Amino acid sequence: MEPAIKNQQHVLTSKIPYLFSEPDVKEIVAFNLKGKVLIKRIQKKMGNKYFLTGDNSKDSFDSRSFGSISKSDILGKVIYIF
């Protein structure tokens, strides 16, 4: 899959969508991992845990490396890419 976000692009994220609904499969989210903010796509939902993958699966550092994350780690939904 072609990456949705390319190098040097910026994103706008919002917590508001998740005040009214749960994060869903295929959404792109910003999340906290050990003090760093990463952006990945939700691949699978398992209760309150989320398995995240990068669009460039061959070279992506994602849940295959660090495991699933909890909802509390999600900072917001990517709502705009520019």
Number of C-alpha atoms within 10 A of each C-alpha: 8 9 10 13 16 10 6 6 9 11 13 12 17 15 15 10 14 15 9 8 8 11 20 16 14 13 14 24 22 21 22 14 12 7 7 7 12 14 21 23 22 20 16 15 17 10 8 12 15 23 20 27 22 23 17 12 13 8 8 13 15 19 17 13 9 11 11 19 19 14 16 10 15 20 18 20 23 19 14 10 12 9
